[in-house]
Amino acid sequence: MKQVEESYKAFLAECHAKNLQRHLCDVEPVTAAKIRVKGQLFVNFASNDYLGLAHHPAVIEASSQYAKDYGAGSSASRLVTGNSHQFTEIEEKLAALKGAEAALIMASGYQANGAVLEALFDKRILKAAPHVVADRLNHASMHFGCKAAGVRQFRYHHLDAAQCREKLEQAEPGAPKFILTETVFSMDGDVAPIKDLVGMASAYDACLIADDAHGFGVLGKGGRGLAEGADITIGTFSKAMGSFGAYVAGSRGVIDYLIQRCGGLIYSTALPPATLGAISAAIDLLPGLDEARAKVASHAARFRQEMQALGLGTGKSETQIVPLIVGKAEAALALSNSLRDKGFWVTAIRPPTVPEGTSRLRVAFSAAHSDDEVADLIAVIKSAREHIDLEQTEAG
């Protein structure tokens, strides 16, 4: 074995010893709320398919029709021959929905954050080092984008608008200023103080960039998300929209700039027609899904209330994502395995995805879940609570 592989093996051994090793698991989707793993059927409470659109007949039909009409792949990047008219049509619909001048479809959420932020923070274009003020619990892809651009982040305490202001005031004279946040934080289910940040961005001539991945589709009026007032919004079609891909929405100038400078657009093969069909159909469905959005919110509120009555931490969640914070990695694994024994699939989330001491089950609710399935999950957790040593921990 080569020397480098010994280092990898040592790292894996350390992960195993700390109950932090990850594994890929073959999963067969059955319905919007159920999966099959190794022949066993589970109710799926780990999916980001918040509205059940991945299995919606109209989304599937549009995806199939686009593949039949336009083929299996796009064959090139959008700046070569991959930019079919469907991109333009979807981007126009998306911009109108988000209240932006323009939008741009990207390959994936992680790639979009990494590539878009790298381009926006380019010191050579800005003629000065940008002053980037960021929530310390922003998604890993946002941190990656900052690192790729070679910029320092001035991180403020999670959701702390007052400290965000303090960090903005530390900017060097003439430095371009940015505020970077998620709208809904993917591991905690809590919500950024967007209105405060919008006002702050205006007062300090800063550009507010909001990742609305977990808000778009399921939250806000008509499913528009929670990024209203942000200068630039980045999001995905792989969560509540039920398919795949990502987008950035903003001014016409910003979008035109990204077409020139964003490596993730320039050097990536365009999304395939089937994916574009699914995206287009999901956008068309959004305005009529208020009942589904209300159902998701009801499921999550009921679950939070029951868990808090048990003395279990759910952090500051107020969305469809509810963390069941148990503390130690081994406790999270034990609880996850206990639920799987009863037919419920809820994934244990451990460091480094979340801070040390805040390992959790990330419970995600969907309109596809029935009231009875939510009730059964609550009952199973109540039973498991009696047999597993769980720390009563709140997210800070």
N, C-alpha and C positions, 0 to 999 in steps of 0.2 A: 504493500500500500504506500502511496506517495505521502510525503511528510504533511502536506496540507490536509489530507484526509484525516490524519490523526487529530488535528485541531478540531475538525468538524465533529468527530466522534466524541471528543472530550466535551464539547458544547452540548451534544445530544444527551450524554450521560448526566450532565449537570441539570438539564431540563427535566429529565426523568426523575432525578432525585428530589426535585422541588415540586413535582406534580404539575409541571408546566409544559410538558411535551404535547404537541398537537398531532392529530392524525386525520387523514382524509378518509371519509366514509362514503361508500356508494349509497346513493339515495334515489329512490324511484318516486317521482311525483304521481299521486293518484288523483287527488282533487285539489282545490284551492286551499283546503285546510288539512289534508291528510297526505302522508308519505308512507312508503314501504321500505324497510331496511332489513335485509337478510330474511325476507319473507314475512316479517312482522309489521302490522299496520300501526301507525302512530298518528295521534292528533298533533299537528305541527304548530307549536307556539314559538318557533325560532325564525320564521320567515319574515322578510320585509315586504311581502306582497299584501300590503295593508287593505287593499280594496278588492282583492281576489281577481284582479284583472288579468293575471297570467293565464287564467283558465276561462276568461270571458269569451263566449262564442263570437262576438263581433271582432274582438282582438285577434283571435285565432284565425277567423275567416279572412280578415284583411292581411294578416301575415302570410297565409297560404296563397292568397290571390296575387300578392306582390311577387312572391317567389315564382309563381307560374308565369306571370307576365314579364318579369324582368330578370329572372335567373337566380342562381344561388348566391352569387357574390358580386361585389362592385368592381373588382378586378384592378383597382388602382387607388391612389390617394385622391382626395377631392380636387387638388390642384393639377391633376393629370387628366384622367378620364372618369374618375369615380363620382363626380358631382352631378348626379341625376337631378331632374326637376323636382323629384319628391323632397329633396333636402330643402329647396327654396320654399316649397309649399308649407312644409312642417315648421320651418324657422319663422315664417310670417305668422302662422297660427300661434306659435309659442310666444313670440314677441308681443302679440296682441293680448294674450292671456296674462303675461307677466307685467304688462304695462311698460314695456321697454321699446326703444326705437328699433332694435335689431337683436337677433339671436344667432348662435352658431352651434351646430351639433358636433359633438366630440365622440370619441370612441368609448370611454368609460369614466366613471366618477374619479377613480384614483388618478388616471392619466390626465383628466381634465384639470384637477386641482394642481397637480405637479407641473404640467406644461403651461397652463394659463398663468399661474403665479410667477413662474420663472420668467415668462415674457413680460408681464406687467411690472416686475421689479427690476428690470434690466437697467443697471446703472449707466450704461453707455447711452441709452435712449433718454433716460431721465436727467442726465448730466449731473447727477449727484446721488449719493447713497440714500436710498429710501428709508424712512423711519416707519417701521412696521410694528404696530401695536396689536397684539393678538391674545385672545383667550387662551389660557394655558392648557385647556382640555380640548382644543381644536383637534380635528381628525388628523391621523398620521399623514394623510396625503397632503394636507395643508402645510404641515411642518416640512415635508419632503420638498414641496414647491419652493419654500423659503430657502431651504438648504441648497437646492439646485441653483437658485439665483445668487447665492453667496451673501445673503443679507442676514443681519442680526434681528431677532425678534425681541421686542420689549413686551414680555408677557405679563398680563394682569391676572389677578385671582379670578377664578371661574365666576362668570356672570357679574363681576364687580365693575359697574359702570363708573363709579367714582375713581377707582384706581386706573381705569382706562384713560380717564381724563388726565390724571396725573402723568401717565406715561406719554400722552400726546404733548403735554407741556414741556417735556424734556427734549423735544426735537431740536436739532440744530437749526439756526436761522436759514431759511431757503431750502431745507430738506423736504422732498415730496413725502406727504404723510398718508398712511394707509391704516385702516382698522380692519381686522380680519377675524371673522367669527362664523360659527355655525348658527343656524336658526334653532334647530332642534338637535341636541347633542345625542349622538347615536348610542352611547353606552349608558346614559343617565336619563334620557327622556325628558330633560328639562329644557327650558326655552330661554334664549338670549333676550336681553332687554333692548330689542331692536329699536323702539321709538327713541329711547335715550341715546343709542348709538347714532341714529340718523341725525338727531339734533346736534350731537357732538361733532359729527363729521362736517356738518354745515358750519358750525361755529369756528372750527379749526382748519377749514379748507382741506379736509382729509377725504380720501376716497374710501367709502365703506364697501367691503367685499363680503358677501354673505353666502355661505354654503347652505342651500335650502334642500339638500338631498332628502331629508326625512320629514320635511314640511310640505313640499310640493305634492299636490294630488289629494292628500288626506286632511290637510289643515288649511285654514284661511277661507275667505269667501269664495265659494265655487271651486275650492281645491287649489286656489292660486298660490298657496304657500304662505310663509310668514316673512318674506324678504321685502315687503313693501317699503319703499323709500331708500333701499340700498342702491348704490351707484352701479354695482356689478353683482349679478347673481349667478352662482354656479350650482348646478343640480344634476340629478340623474333621472333616467327613465326606468331604472332597474329596481326601484322600491315600490311606491304606491302605483306607479304607472305600469308595472307588471311585465316589462320586457327588458331592454338593455340599452346602453348608450348614455350619453351625458350631454349637457348643454351649458353655454354661458350666455347671459343676456345683459345688455347694457346699451350704451349710446352707439350710434352708427359709427362714430369715430373709433371707439374702443374695439368694436367688432372688426372694422376694416384694418386696424392695427394688428389684431391677432392673426388675421389672414396672412399678413406679411411676416410676422415674427414668431408665431406659436408653433414650436417644433412638433407638438402632439397632433396638430392638424396637418402640417406640411408633410410629415414623414410617415403618417399612419394611413393604412388602407381604409377607405371609407366603409361605413357600416353597410351590411348586405341588405338587399331589398326587403327580405322578409321582416327584418327588424324595423325598417322604416314603416312598413305597413302596420305593424303592431303599435308603434309610437303614434302614428297618425290617428288610428282608431281610438286609442286610449285618450288622447287629447280631446277628441270629439265627444267622448263619453263623460268627461269630467263634470261639466255643469249639471248633469242630471243625477249625480251621485250623492246628494245631500243626505239622503236616508242612510246610505252605507257609511258615510263619515260619522253620522250621529251614533250609529251602532258600534263602531270602533271605539268612540269616546266613552260610550256607556260601559262596554266591556272593561276597559282600562280603569275607569273610575271605581267600578265594583271591586275589581281585583285589588287595587291600592287600599281601599277601605278594609277589606278582609285581612290583608297581610299586616296592615298597621295594627289591627285589633289583636293579631297574634304576637305583636312586639317585634316584627321583622321590618328591617329598613327597606324603604323604597325610594330613598333619596328625595330629590325635589321634582320627581317626575310629575308632569301634568299633560302627557301626551299618550299615544298608543304604545310607546316603549316604556316598560316598567322594570327597573332593575330590582331583583330580589337580592339585596346585599347581605352576604353571609360571612365575609371576612377572609378566612383562609382558603387557599386553593383546594386543599383536600376536602373541605366542607362543601364547596361548590360542586366538585366532582361527585361526591357522595350523594348530594341531593339530586343532581342531574340523573345519575344512574338509578336512583330510587324512583324517580318519575318515569324513566324509560321502562322500568319493570312493570309499571301500571299503564303503559301505552301512551305516554305523553313525551313529546320530543321538545326539550328545552335545553339549550346549550349553556354549558359553564364557560364563563368569560374570566380569564385569569391574567395576571401580569405577563408581558408588558403592555397588553392592550388596555388594562386599567391599572391604577396605582396599587402598590403593595398594600395589603390589608383590606382591599375592597373587592375581592373576588365575588362573583355574583352569578346568578342566573338572569339572563336578559330575556324577559318575557315580552313577546311582540304580539299584539292583537290585530285581528283581521275581521273585516265584515263577513268573511266566510265562516267564522266561528259561530257556533250556535250558543244560546244562553246555557243550555245543558252542558256543553263542553267546557265552558268557563266555570260553571258550578262544580263539575267533576274535577277539574284541575285544582280548584281551591280546596276541595275535600281531600284530595291526595296529598297536597302540601301540608294541610293540617295534620294528617296522619303521620307524614314523614317527620314533621317538626318534633314529634315526641321521641324519635329514635336517633336523630342526628344532631350532633353538637354544633349549633349555629350561633355565631356571634351576632348580637343585636347591634348592628352598625348602621349609621346613617352616612351617606356620602357628604363630604365637606364641600 
